[in-house]
Amino acid sequence: MSEASNPVEKGAERAGQAFAELYRIVARLRAPDGCPWDREQSPESLRPSLIEECYELVEAIDQKDDAHIGEETGDLYLLATMIAYMHEEKGAFAVSDSLVTIAEKLVRRHPHVFGEAVAADSQAVLRQWGEIKEKVEGRGKKDSLLDSVPRSLPPLERAHKIQKKASKAGFDWFARGPVWAKVREELLETEEACEAAEGEGNREALEGELGDLLFSIINVARHLDVDPALALRRTVEKFERRFRHVERRMAEVGSPMGAGDLPSAPAEREALLARMDGYWDEVKAAEKKGS
């Protein structure tokens, strides 16, 4: 097959042309006579957008919306290019350096694809990857297995990664029974801390026990091979969808939902909650029927 008819080569050529155009646009935006807003940005100021766009891409993937996935992937390309270009402007490294570096790294760390090495399965690939990092790239072993988990990660994601690292070292339960037992233990301790906090105001102890309970729940998710961040995000979206339904139904009957509009009498509050619960069950039943 000639290069001209090779679909990979054709795709590479189109991607190269498209990225070149993106680079030109970023450079124009950052030029002295470019966009004032883009010129004011820095790698630090773009950090929140970078995280936000990552989550939006994850949402698009969950929705299996190909058009949305393409759009959000483009947003990530833009931010990565913009941040790299900012470093190119000050002479730290060029945008092309980033691309060359990752390409070389991928080839170097996949000798079973680009060389003569053999890796029978994904676990063998991961072992080989670690050996290359240490012996070929000269990256010394960390003081701890946990050193490779970034502290900048959100707590939920960081807890999940730390547990996975500890598990690889054998520090883990090998059955689900003890994992669930730990959850029950932490739940009991949290309840006890809650009662104590009400009497003595020891909020620090309560916070600690709640943290332990959350950590144990993340551990359950890991043992079930479920990403806890994605699971929680799915539940948050479900709650939001159902709550919005409750808001609409309450508005239809002219019943207030604002905190300042809540009735003071306990019986009236319970009646209001019962009505909202009814609308909640209404949308819940509709969702189950539609699934």
C-alpha positions, 0 to 999 in steps of 0.5 A: 500500500502506497503512502498516498493510499495509507489511511493512517498517513492520510489521517496524520497529514490532515491532523498535522495541517489542522494542528498547524492552523490551531497553532497559528490561531493561538499565536495570533490571539497571543500577539501584541495586537491580538485578543486582550483576554487571551493575552492576559491569561497564564498557565496558572489562570487556565488551570480551572478551565483545564479541569472543567474541560476534562470533566466536560469531555468525560460527560460527553463520553458518558453520554456517548455523544460523538459530536460533543466528544469531538467538540470537547476534545478540541477544547482540551487541544486548545488549552494544552496548545495555549499553555505550551505556547505560553512557555514557548513565548518565554523560551522555556520550550517549544510547542513542538518540543512537547509533541516530540517528547511525548512521541519519543516517550510512547515509542520508548515505552512500547518496545513490544510494539516498536521493538523486539520486546514481548509483552503477553498482557496488560500487566506485563506492559505495566511492569515493562513500563515501570522498568523502562522509567527506572532503568532507561529513563533514569527515574529513581525509585520514589521514597514511597509508592504513593509519591507518584500520586499528585497531591493536586488531585481532588481528594476523591480521585487521590484517595482512589489512586492511593488505594490502588497503589497500596493494593499493588504492594499487597496492602489490601483485602483479597475478599469483599467481606472485610471491605464491607465490614470496614464500611459498617465499622466506620459508619458506627464510629461516625454515628458515635462521633456525631452524637459526641459532637452534638454534646461537646462540639468536637467537630474535628473528630466528626470530620475525621470519622466522616473522612474514614467513612468516605475512604472506606466507601471509595475502597468498596468502589475500587474492589467492585472495579467502579470509578468512584468519581464517575459513580458520584458524578452520575448520582449527582446528575441524577439528583439534579435531574429529579430535583429540577422535576420537583421544582417544576411540579411544585411551581405548577401548584404554587407551592414555595420551595425557597428556604425563606418560604418554608412554613414554621409549623412542624406539621406543615413542613412535614406535609410540604416534604411529603408533597416533594417526596411524592414528586420525587417518586413520580420522576423516579418511577418515570425514569425506571419505566423508561429505562 
